[in-house]
């Protein structure tokens, strides 16, 4: 019986060795599953930066000799940024800001700055087609703002504004000081997109769709007075966007 002690002791040591090896393998597998889960699972918070392309008909600006010639950069390109949060397993809610900008000198040498800003709160649903690949669809109400600002010549603010307002068909109005003419309007958009997750924290996203807007050139404001603004054909616009999405 005494001769069996070395045998049992060897078995015990072998059992302990295999136990520790098994626990080590289990820990490694657990870590790998955790990491793969982070890579494959959808992140909750996302911030995106990119550009958009659309083709508005800026008739009241393009055909207006007060303004310089429009270019693709000032007419067709939109700066695009946004943020979204996943509220359900296949649904996100977010905010998007798309904007078009132009600046330069009008005919009488006064410096102008023009912007169109399209802001929206969107609702997006998505599904994973394959690993790292996602299809998504979004709808959004839009609140838009147009702004035209003049950096007028010294002591000639009234004349500079009257020249510009006259080009839109307004009669001369009395102004207290330099200001910006603004207009707000509403609309909505629908977009379908494809997203590919390059890494767990960054993705490339392409979307296409339409923006529908209810713009009225008679609803511009300047120092509390209603004035006519430029004619814009932006009621129904196809739009394409390309963005990088940063994920957390």
Secondary structure, DSSP 8 states (H G I E B T S, - for coil): -GGGHHHHHHHHHHHHHHHHHHHHHHHHHHHHHHHHHHHHS--SEEEEEEEEEE--B-HHHHT-TTS----HHHHTEEEEEEEEEEEETTEEEEEEEEEEEEEEE-TTS-EEEEEEEEEEEEEEEEEEEETTEEEEEEEEEEEEEEEEEEE--TT-HHHHHHHHHHHTT------SS--EEEEEEEEEEEEEEEEEEEETTEEEEEEEEEEEE---TT-EEETTEEE-----B-SEEEEEEEEEEEE-
